[in-house]
């Protein structure tokens, strides 16, 4: 009986030790991809050519992140400005000097479920990882 108990405990610890680095790296890579996407969208959206981040840009971002393994319907985008203006309206771009804020979040899901093997409580499924940034708009209207 002791041998069975030792085997079960040892195998569960071995399982956790083998898979822990893998899923932790998945979290790190997802976080890095979200931050890279935020930085890219702010670079494009706050440029002198646009001055906004509209639904078309968000749709293209969802497609890029989907190609990296994200579920596009679970991505949550929040666009705003430091002055409270609407930063999603292409008809009224944010003028130079005002910051455009962008945050993208994505749920952890059941990524930490393997922690139960060693008695740790996994991260709740509704908790989200996220990335955010602010960049000053460089848009100047033509005169």
CNS distance restraints for C-alpha pairs under 8 A (distance, minus, plus):
assign (resid   1 and name CA) (resid   5 and name CA) 6.37 0.50 0.50
assign (resid   2 and name CA) (resid   6 and name CA) 6.04 0.50 0.50
assign (resid   3 and name CA) (resid   7 and name CA) 5.98 0.50 0.50
assign (resid   4 and name CA) (resid   8 and name CA) 6.14 0.50 0.50
assign (resid   5 and name CA) (resid   9 and name CA) 6.17 0.50 0.50
assign (resid   6 and name CA) (resid  10 and name CA) 5.85 0.50 0.50
assign (resid   7 and name CA) (resid  11 and name CA) 5.87 0.50 0.50
assign (resid   8 and name CA) (resid  12 and name CA) 6.13 0.50 0.50
assign (resid   9 and name CA) (resid  13 and name CA) 6.25 0.50 0.50
assign (resid  10 and name CA) (resid  14 and name CA) 6.08 0.50 0.50
assign (resid  11 and name CA) (resid  15 and name CA) 5.99 0.50 0.50
assign (resid  12 and name CA) (resid  16 and name CA) 6.24 0.50 0.50
assign (resid  12 and name CA) (resid 117 and name CA) 5.85 0.50 0.50
assign (resid  12 and name CA) (resid 118 and name CA) 7.07 0.50 0.50
assign (resid  13 and name CA) (resid  17 and name CA) 6.11 0.50 0.50
assign (resid  13 and name CA) (resid 117 and name CA) 7.12 0.50 0.50
assign (resid  13 and name CA) (resid 118 and name CA) 6.45 0.50 0.50
assign (resid  14 and name CA) (resid  18 and name CA) 6.11 0.50 0.50
assign (resid  15 and name CA) (resid  19 and name CA) 6.28 0.50 0.50
assign (resid  16 and name CA) (resid  20 and name CA) 5.56 0.50 0.50
assign (resid  16 and name CA) (resid 114 and name CA) 6.61 0.50 0.50
assign (resid  16 and name CA) (resid 115 and name CA) 7.01 0.50 0.50
assign (resid  16 and name CA) (resid 117 and name CA) 6.59 0.50 0.50
assign (resid  16 and name CA) (resid 118 and name CA) 7.17 0.50 0.50
assign (resid  17 and name CA) (resid  21 and name CA) 7.42 0.50 0.50
assign (resid  18 and name CA) (resid  22 and name CA) 7.72 0.50 0.50
assign (resid  19 and name CA) (resid  23 and name CA) 6.49 0.50 0.50
assign (resid  19 and name CA) (resid 114 and name CA) 7.83 0.50 0.50
assign (resid  20 and name CA) (resid  24 and name CA) 6.14 0.50 0.50
assign (resid  20 and name CA) (resid 114 and name CA) 7.69 0.50 0.50
assign (resid  20 and name CA) (resid 115 and name CA) 7.97 0.50 0.50
assign (resid  21 and name CA) (resid  25 and name CA) 6.08 0.50 0.50
assign (resid  22 and name CA) (resid  26 and name CA) 6.41 0.50 0.50
assign (resid  23 and name CA) (resid  27 and name CA) 6.42 0.50 0.50
assign (resid  23 and name CA) (resid 111 and name CA) 6.61 0.50 0.50
assign (resid  23 and name CA) (resid 112 and name CA) 7.41 0.50 0.50
assign (resid  24 and name CA) (resid  28 and name CA) 6.40 0.50 0.50
assign (resid  25 and name CA) (resid  29 and name CA) 6.04 0.50 0.50
assign (resid  26 and name CA) (resid  30 and name CA) 6.05 0.50 0.50
assign (resid  27 and name CA) (resid  31 and name CA) 6.07 0.50 0.50
assign (resid  27 and name CA) (resid 108 and name CA) 7.91 0.50 0.50
assign (resid  28 and name CA) (resid  32 and name CA) 6.14 0.50 0.50
assign (resid  29 and name CA) (resid  33 and name CA) 6.11 0.50 0.50
assign (resid  30 and name CA) (resid  34 and name CA) 6.19 0.50 0.50
assign (resid  31 and name CA) (resid  35 and name CA) 6.25 0.50 0.50
assign (resid  31 and name CA) (resid 129 and name CA) 6.91 0.50 0.50
assign (resid  31 and name CA) (resid 130 and name CA) 6.86 0.50 0.50
assign (resid  31 and name CA) (resid 131 and name CA) 6.98 0.50 0.50
assign (resid  32 and name CA) (resid  36 and name CA) 6.05 0.50 0.50
assign (resid  33 and name CA) (resid  37 and name CA) 6.13 0.50 0.50
assign (resid  33 and name CA) (resid  65 and name CA) 7.84 0.50 0.50
assign (resid  34 and name CA) (resid  38 and name CA) 6.25 0.50 0.50
assign (resid  34 and name CA) (resid 104 and name CA) 6.75 0.50 0.50
assign (resid  34 and name CA) (resid 105 and name CA) 7.72 0.50 0.50
assign (resid  34 and name CA) (resid 130 and name CA) 6.97 0.50 0.50
assign (resid  34 and name CA) (resid 131 and name CA) 5.73 0.50 0.50
assign (resid  35 and name CA) (resid  39 and name CA) 6.16 0.50 0.50
assign (resid  35 and name CA) (resid 130 and name CA) 7.89 0.50 0.50
assign (resid  35 and name CA) (resid 131 and name CA) 4.98 0.50 0.50
assign (resid  35 and name CA) (resid 132 and name CA) 6.78 0.50 0.50
assign (resid  36 and name CA) (resid  40 and name CA) 6.13 0.50 0.50
assign (resid  37 and name CA) (resid  41 and name CA) 6.04 0.50 0.50
assign (resid  37 and name CA) (resid  61 and name CA) 7.25 0.50 0.50
assign (resid  37 and name CA) (resid  65 and name CA) 7.99 0.50 0.50
assign (resid  38 and name CA) (resid  42 and name CA) 6.09 0.50 0.50
assign (resid  38 and name CA) (resid 102 and name CA) 6.59 0.50 0.50
assign (resid  38 and name CA) (resid 103 and name CA) 6.82 0.50 0.50
assign (resid  38 and name CA) (resid 104 and name CA) 7.01 0.50 0.50
assign (resid  38 and name CA) (resid 131 and name CA) 6.78 0.50 0.50
assign (resid  38 and name CA) (resid 132 and name CA) 6.27 0.50 0.50
assign (resid  38 and name CA) (resid 133 and name CA) 6.57 0.50 0.50
assign (resid  39 and name CA) (resid  43 and name CA) 6.07 0.50 0.50
assign (resid  39 and name CA) (resid 133 and name CA) 6.88 0.50 0.50
assign (resid  40 and name CA) (resid  44 and name CA) 6.28 0.50 0.50
assign (resid  41 and name CA) (resid  45 and name CA) 5.70 0.50 0.50
assign (resid  41 and name CA) (resid  53 and name CA) 7.44 0.50 0.50
assign (resid  41 and name CA) (resid  57 and name CA) 7.68 0.50 0.50
assign (resid  41 and name CA) (resid  61 and name CA) 7.85 0.50 0.50
assign (resid  42 and name CA) (resid  46 and name CA) 5.51 0.50 0.50
assign (resid  42 and name CA) (resid  47 and name CA) 7.95 0.50 0.50
assign (resid  42 and name CA) (resid  53 and name CA) 7.83 0.50 0.50
assign (resid  42 and name CA) (resid 100 and name CA) 7.37 0.50 0.50
assign (resid  42 and name CA) (resid 101 and name CA) 7.88 0.50 0.50
assign (resid  42 and name CA) (resid 102 and name CA) 7.17 0.50 0.50
assign (resid  42 and name CA) (resid 133 and name CA) 7.55 0.50 0.50
assign (resid  42 and name CA) (resid 134 and name CA) 7.27 0.50 0.50
assign (resid  42 and name CA) (resid 135 and name CA) 6.18 0.50 0.50
assign (resid  43 and name CA) (resid  47 and name CA) 6.12 0.50 0.50
assign (resid  43 and name CA) (resid 135 and name CA) 7.48 0.50 0.50
assign (resid  44 and name CA) (resid  50 and name CA) 7.32 0.50 0.50
assign (resid  45 and name CA) (resid  50 and name CA) 5.58 0.50 0.50
assign (resid  45 and name CA) (resid  51 and name CA) 5.49 0.50 0.50
assign (resid  45 and name CA) (resid  52 and name CA) 5.03 0.50 0.50
assign (resid  45 and name CA) (resid  53 and name CA) 5.06 0.50 0.50
assign (resid  45 and name CA) (resid 137 and name CA) 7.86 0.50 0.50
assign (resid  46 and name CA) (resid  50 and name CA) 6.41 0.50 0.50
assign (resid  46 and name CA) (resid  51 and name CA) 4.69 0.50 0.50
assign (resid  46 and name CA) (resid  52 and name CA) 6.25 0.50 0.50
assign (resid  46 and name CA) (resid  53 and name CA) 7.84 0.50 0.50
assign (resid  46 and name CA) (resid 100 and name CA) 6.74 0.50 0.50
assign (resid  46 and name CA) (resid 135 and name CA) 6.51 0.50 0.50
assign (resid  46 and name CA) (resid 136 and name CA) 6.40 0.50 0.50
assign (resid  46 and name CA) (resid 137 and name CA) 4.28 0.50 0.50
assign (resid  46 and name CA) (resid 138 and name CA) 5.85 0.50 0.50
assign (resid  46 and name CA) (resid 139 and name CA) 6.97 0.50 0.50
assign (resid  47 and name CA) (resid  51 and name CA) 5.92 0.50 0.50
assign (resid  47 and name CA) (resid 137 and name CA) 6.24 0.50 0.50
assign (resid  47 and name CA) (resid 138 and name CA) 5.19 0.50 0.50
assign (resid  47 and name CA) (resid 139 and name CA) 6.16 0.50 0.50
assign (resid  48 and name CA) (resid 137 and name CA) 7.22 0.50 0.50
assign (resid  48 and name CA) (resid 138 and name CA) 4.55 0.50 0.50
assign (resid  48 and name CA) (resid 139 and name CA) 3.92 0.50 0.50
assign (resid  48 and name CA) (resid 140 and name CA) 6.37 0.50 0.50
assign (resid  49 and name CA) (resid 139 and name CA) 6.26 0.50 0.50
assign (resid  50 and name CA) (resid  90 and name CA) 7.53 0.50 0.50
assign (resid  50 and name CA) (resid  93 and name CA) 6.77 0.50 0.50
assign (resid  50 and name CA) (resid 139 and name CA) 6.43 0.50 0.50
assign (resid  51 and name CA) (resid  87 and name CA) 7.63 0.50 0.50
assign (resid  51 and name CA) (resid  90 and name CA) 7.86 0.50 0.50
assign (resid  51 and name CA) (resid  93 and name CA) 4.75 0.50 0.50
assign (resid  51 and name CA) (resid  94 and name CA) 5.00 0.50 0.50
assign (resid  51 and name CA) (resid  95 and name CA) 6.68 0.50 0.50
assign (resid  51 and name CA) (resid  96 and name CA) 7.94 0.50 0.50
assign (resid  51 and name CA) (resid 137 and name CA) 5.65 0.50 0.50
assign (resid  51 and name CA) (resid 138 and name CA) 6.68 0.50 0.50
assign (resid  51 and name CA) (resid 139 and name CA) 4.98 0.50 0.50
assign (resid  52 and name CA) (resid  87 and name CA) 4.98 0.50 0.50
assign (resid  52 and name CA) (resid  88 and name CA) 5.42 0.50 0.50
assign (resid  52 and name CA) (resid  89 and name CA) 6.50 0.50 0.50
assign (resid  52 and name CA) (resid  90 and name CA) 6.17 0.50 0.50
assign (resid  52 and name CA) (resid  93 and name CA) 5.36 0.50 0.50
assign (resid  52 and name CA) (resid  94 and name CA) 6.12 0.50 0.50
assign (resid  52 and name CA) (resid 100 and name CA) 7.70 0.50 0.50
assign (resid  53 and name CA) (resid  57 and name CA) 6.11 0.50 0.50
assign (resid  53 and name CA) (resid  58 and name CA) 7.25 0.50 0.50
assign (resid  53 and name CA) (resid  79 and name CA) 7.30 0.50 0.50
assign (resid  53 and name CA) (resid  87 and name CA) 6.15 0.50 0.50
assign (resid  53 and name CA) (resid  88 and name CA) 5.00 0.50 0.50
assign (resid  53 and name CA) (resid  89 and name CA) 7.61 0.50 0.50
assign (resid  53 and name CA) (resid  90 and name CA) 7.83 0.50 0.50
assign (resid  54 and name CA) (resid  58 and name CA) 6.43 0.50 0.50
assign (resid  54 and name CA) (resid  87 and name CA) 7.57 0.50 0.50
assign (resid  54 and name CA) (resid  88 and name CA) 4.41 0.50 0.50
assign (resid  54 and name CA) (resid  89 and name CA) 6.26 0.50 0.50
assign (resid  54 and name CA) (resid  90 and name CA) 6.61 0.50 0.50
assign (resid  55 and name CA) (resid  59 and name CA) 6.02 0.50 0.50
assign (resid  55 and name CA) (resid  88 and name CA) 7.14 0.50 0.50
assign (resid  56 and name CA) (resid  60 and name CA) 6.27 0.50 0.50
assign (resid  57 and name CA) (resid  61 and name CA) 6.14 0.50 0.50
assign (resid  58 and name CA) (resid  62 and name CA) 6.17 0.50 0.50
assign (resid  58 and name CA) (resid  77 and name CA) 7.68 0.50 0.50
assign (resid  59 and name CA) (resid  63 and name CA) 6.39 0.50 0.50
assign (resid  60 and name CA) (resid  64 and name CA) 6.28 0.50 0.50
assign (resid  61 and name CA) (resid  65 and name CA) 6.15 0.50 0.50
assign (resid  62 and name CA) (resid  66 and name CA) 5.94 0.50 0.50
assign (resid  62 and name CA) (resid  72 and name CA) 5.30 0.50 0.50
assign (resid  62 and name CA) (resid  75 and name CA) 7.43 0.50 0.50
assign (resid  63 and name CA) (resid  67 and name CA) 6.32 0.50 0.50
assign (resid  63 and name CA) (resid  72 and name CA) 7.16 0.50 0.50
assign (resid  64 and name CA) (resid  68 and name CA) 6.77 0.50 0.50
assign (resid  65 and name CA) (resid  69 and name CA) 6.63 0.50 0.50
assign (resid  65 and name CA) (resid  70 and name CA) 5.57 0.50 0.50
assign (resid  65 and name CA) (resid  71 and name CA) 7.93 0.50 0.50
assign (resid  65 and name CA) (resid  72 and name CA) 7.15 0.50 0.50
assign (resid  66 and name CA) (resid  70 and name CA) 4.66 0.50 0.50
assign (resid  66 and name CA) (resid  71 and name CA) 5.89 0.50 0.50
assign (resid  66 and name CA) (resid  72 and name CA) 5.76 0.50 0.50
assign (resid  70 and name CA) (resid  74 and name CA) 7.99 0.50 0.50
assign (resid  70 and name CA) (resid  75 and name CA) 7.86 0.50 0.50
assign (resid  71 and name CA) (resid  75 and name CA) 6.98 0.50 0.50
assign (resid  74 and name CA) (resid 106 and name CA) 6.13 0.50 0.50
assign (resid  74 and name CA) (resid 107 and name CA) 7.12 0.50 0.50
assign (resid  75 and name CA) (resid 104 and name CA) 6.75 0.50 0.50
assign (resid  75 and name CA) (resid 105 and name CA) 5.87 0.50 0.50
assign (resid  75 and name CA) (resid 106 and name CA) 5.12 0.50 0.50
assign (resid  75 and name CA) (resid 107 and name CA) 7.99 0.50 0.50
assign (resid  76 and name CA) (resid 104 and name CA) 5.48 0.50 0.50
assign (resid  76 and name CA) (resid 105 and name CA) 5.18 0.50 0.50
assign (resid  76 and name CA) (resid 106 and name CA) 6.56 0.50 0.50
assign (resid  77 and name CA) (resid 102 and name CA) 7.20 0.50 0.50
assign (resid  77 and name CA) (resid 103 and name CA) 5.84 0.50 0.50
assign (resid  77 and name CA) (resid 104 and name CA) 4.68 0.50 0.50
assign (resid  77 and name CA) (resid 105 and name CA) 6.80 0.50 0.50
assign (resid  78 and name CA) (resid 101 and name CA) 7.92 0.50 0.50
assign (resid  78 and name CA) (resid 102 and name CA) 5.68 0.50 0.50
assign (resid  78 and name CA) (resid 103 and name CA) 5.20 0.50 0.50
assign (resid  78 and name CA) (resid 104 and name CA) 6.49 0.50 0.50
assign (resid  79 and name CA) (resid  87 and name CA) 6.42 0.50 0.50
assign (resid  79 and name CA) (resid  88 and name CA) 7.03 0.50 0.50
assign (resid  79 and name CA) (resid 100 and name CA) 7.37 0.50 0.50
assign (resid  79 and name CA) (resid 101 and name CA) 5.67 0.50 0.50
assign (resid  79 and name CA) (resid 102 and name CA) 4.67 0.50 0.50
assign (resid  79 and name CA) (resid 103 and name CA) 6.71 0.50 0.50
assign (resid  80 and name CA) (resid  84 and name CA) 6.70 0.50 0.50
assign (resid  80 and name CA) (resid  85 and name CA) 6.98 0.50 0.50
assign (resid  80 and name CA) (resid  86 and name CA) 6.23 0.50 0.50
assign (resid  80 and name CA) (resid  87 and name CA) 5.44 0.50 0.50
assign (resid  80 and name CA) (resid  88 and name CA) 7.82 0.50 0.50
assign (resid  80 and name CA) (resid 100 and name CA) 5.91 0.50 0.50
assign (resid  80 and name CA) (resid 101 and name CA) 4.99 0.50 0.50
assign (resid  80 and name CA) (resid 102 and name CA) 6.55 0.50 0.50
assign (resid  81 and name CA) (resid  85 and name CA) 5.75 0.50 0.50
assign (resid  81 and name CA) (resid  86 and name CA) 6.89 0.50 0.50
assign (resid  81 and name CA) (resid  87 and name CA) 6.17 0.50 0.50
assign (resid  81 and name CA) (resid  98 and name CA) 6.88 0.50 0.50
assign (resid  81 and name CA) (resid  99 and name CA) 5.43 0.50 0.50
assign (resid  81 and name CA) (resid 100 and name CA) 4.41 0.50 0.50
assign (resid  81 and name CA) (resid 101 and name CA) 5.29 0.50 0.50
assign (resid  82 and name CA) (resid  98 and name CA) 6.31 0.50 0.50
assign (resid  82 and name CA) (resid  99 and name CA) 5.15 0.50 0.50
assign (resid  82 and name CA) (resid 100 and name CA) 6.49 0.50 0.50
assign (resid  82 and name CA) (resid 101 and name CA) 7.02 0.50 0.50
assign (resid  83 and name CA) (resid  98 and name CA) 6.71 0.50 0.50
assign (resid  83 and name CA) (resid  99 and name CA) 7.56 0.50 0.50
assign (resid  85 and name CA) (resid  94 and name CA) 7.50 0.50 0.50
assign (resid  86 and name CA) (resid  94 and name CA) 7.76 0.50 0.50
assign (resid  87 and name CA) (resid  93 and name CA) 6.84 0.50 0.50
assign (resid  87 and name CA) (resid  94 and name CA) 6.18 0.50 0.50
assign (resid  87 and name CA) (resid 100 and name CA) 6.71 0.50 0.50
assign (resid  88 and name CA) (resid  93 and name CA) 7.96 0.50 0.50
assign (resid  89 and name CA) (resid  93 and name CA) 6.36 0.50 0.50
assign (resid  93 and name CA) (resid 139 and name CA) 7.21 0.50 0.50
assign (resid  94 and name CA) (resid  98 and name CA) 6.69 0.50 0.50
assign (resid  94 and name CA) (resid 100 and name CA) 7.78 0.50 0.50
assign (resid  94 and name CA) (resid 137 and name CA) 6.39 0.50 0.50
assign (resid  94 and name CA) (resid 139 and name CA) 6.74 0.50 0.50
assign (resid  95 and name CA) (resid 137 and name CA) 6.18 0.50 0.50
assign (resid  95 and name CA) (resid 138 and name CA) 6.88 0.50 0.50
assign (resid  95 and name CA) (resid 139 and name CA) 5.24 0.50 0.50
assign (resid  95 and name CA) (resid 140 and name CA) 6.04 0.50 0.50
assign (resid  95 and name CA) (resid 141 and name CA) 7.74 0.50 0.50
assign (resid  96 and name CA) (resid 136 and name CA) 6.89 0.50 0.50
assign (resid  96 and name CA) (resid 137 and name CA) 4.76 0.50 0.50
assign (resid  96 and name CA) (resid 138 and name CA) 4.49 0.50 0.50
assign (resid  96 and name CA) (resid 139 and name CA) 5.02 0.50 0.50
assign (resid  96 and name CA) (resid 140 and name CA) 5.96 0.50 0.50
assign (resid  97 and name CA) (resid 136 and name CA) 5.71 0.50 0.50
assign (resid  97 and name CA) (resid 137 and name CA) 5.87 0.50 0.50
assign (resid  97 and name CA) (resid 138 and name CA) 6.92 0.50 0.50
assign (resid  98 and name CA) (resid 136 and name CA) 5.45 0.50 0.50
assign (resid  98 and name CA) (resid 137 and name CA) 5.64 0.50 0.50
assign (resid  99 and name CA) (resid 134 and name CA) 6.01 0.50 0.50
assign (resid  99 and name CA) (resid 135 and name CA) 5.23 0.50 0.50
assign (resid  99 and name CA) (resid 136 and name CA) 4.01 0.50 0.50
assign (resid  99 and name CA) (resid 137 and name CA) 5.74 0.50 0.50
assign (resid 100 and name CA) (resid 134 and name CA) 5.47 0.50 0.50
assign (resid 100 and name CA) (resid 135 and name CA) 5.42 0.50 0.50
assign (resid 100 and name CA) (resid 136 and name CA) 6.02 0.50 0.50
assign (resid 100 and name CA) (resid 137 and name CA) 6.37 0.50 0.50
assign (resid 101 and name CA) (resid 132 and name CA) 7.42 0.50 0.50
assign (resid 101 and name CA) (resid 133 and name CA) 5.83 0.50 0.50
assign (resid 101 and name CA) (resid 134 and name CA) 4.42 0.50 0.50
assign (resid 101 and name CA) (resid 135 and name CA) 6.76 0.50 0.50
assign (resid 102 and name CA) (resid 132 and name CA) 5.53 0.50 0.50
assign (resid 102 and name CA) (resid 133 and name CA) 5.58 0.50 0.50
assign (resid 102 and name CA) (resid 134 and name CA) 6.48 0.50 0.50
assign (resid 103 and name CA) (resid 130 and name CA) 6.94 0.50 0.50
assign (resid 103 and name CA) (resid 131 and name CA) 5.57 0.50 0.50
assign (resid 103 and name CA) (resid 132 and name CA) 4.00 0.50 0.50
assign (resid 103 and name CA) (resid 133 and name CA) 6.50 0.50 0.50
assign (resid 104 and name CA) (resid 130 and name CA) 5.55 0.50 0.50
assign (resid 104 and name CA) (resid 131 and name CA) 5.47 0.50 0.50
assign (resid 104 and name CA) (resid 132 and name CA) 6.37 0.50 0.50
assign (resid 105 and name CA) (resid 128 and name CA) 5.98 0.50 0.50
assign (resid 105 and name CA) (resid 129 and name CA) 5.51 0.50 0.50
assign (resid 105 and name CA) (resid 130 and name CA) 4.00 0.50 0.50
assign (resid 105 and name CA) (resid 131 and name CA) 6.42 0.50 0.50
assign (resid 106 and name CA) (resid 128 and name CA) 5.17 0.50 0.50
assign (resid 106 and name CA) (resid 129 and name CA) 5.41 0.50 0.50
assign (resid 106 and name CA) (resid 130 and name CA) 6.24 0.50 0.50
assign (resid 107 and name CA) (resid 125 and name CA) 6.97 0.50 0.50
assign (resid 107 and name CA) (resid 126 and name CA) 6.31 0.50 0.50
assign (resid 107 and name CA) (resid 127 and name CA) 5.81 0.50 0.50
assign (resid 107 and name CA) (resid 128 and name CA) 3.98 0.50 0.50
assign (resid 107 and name CA) (resid 129 and name CA) 5.99 0.50 0.50
assign (resid 108 and name CA) (resid 112 and name CA) 7.85 0.50 0.50
assign (resid 108 and name CA) (resid 123 and name CA) 7.60 0.50 0.50
assign (resid 108 and name CA) (resid 125 and name CA) 6.30 0.50 0.50
assign (resid 108 and name CA) (resid 126 and name CA) 7.46 0.50 0.50
assign (resid 108 and name CA) (resid 127 and name CA) 6.26 0.50 0.50
assign (resid 108 and name CA) (resid 128 and name CA) 5.60 0.50 0.50
assign (resid 108 and name CA) (resid 129 and name CA) 6.42 0.50 0.50
assign (resid 109 and name CA) (resid 124 and name CA) 7.64 0.50 0.50
assign (resid 109 and name CA) (resid 125 and name CA) 4.64 0.50 0.50
assign (resid 109 and name CA) (resid 126 and name CA) 7.01 0.50 0.50
assign (resid 109 and name CA) (resid 127 and name CA) 7.75 0.50 0.50
assign (resid 110 and name CA) (resid 123 and name CA) 7.89 0.50 0.50
assign (resid 110 and name CA) (resid 125 and name CA) 6.17 0.50 0.50
assign (resid 112 and name CA) (resid 122 and name CA) 5.15 0.50 0.50
assign (resid 112 and name CA) (resid 123 and name CA) 6.11 0.50 0.50
assign (resid 113 and name CA) (resid 122 and name CA) 5.50 0.50 0.50
assign (resid 113 and name CA) (resid 123 and name CA) 7.80 0.50 0.50
assign (resid 114 and name CA) (resid 122 and name CA) 7.72 0.50 0.50
assign (resid 115 and name CA) (resid 119 and name CA) 6.64 0.50 0.50
assign (resid 115 and name CA) (resid 120 and name CA) 5.26 0.50 0.50
assign (resid 115 and name CA) (resid 121 and name CA) 6.66 0.50 0.50
assign (resid 115 and name CA) (resid 122 and name CA) 5.84 0.50 0.50
assign (resid 116 and name CA) (resid 120 and name CA) 5.24 0.50 0.50
assign (resid 116 and name CA) (resid 121 and name CA) 6.12 0.50 0.50
assign (resid 116 and name CA) (resid 122 and name CA) 6.55 0.50 0.50
assign (resid 123 and name CA) (resid 127 and name CA) 7.05 0.50 0.50
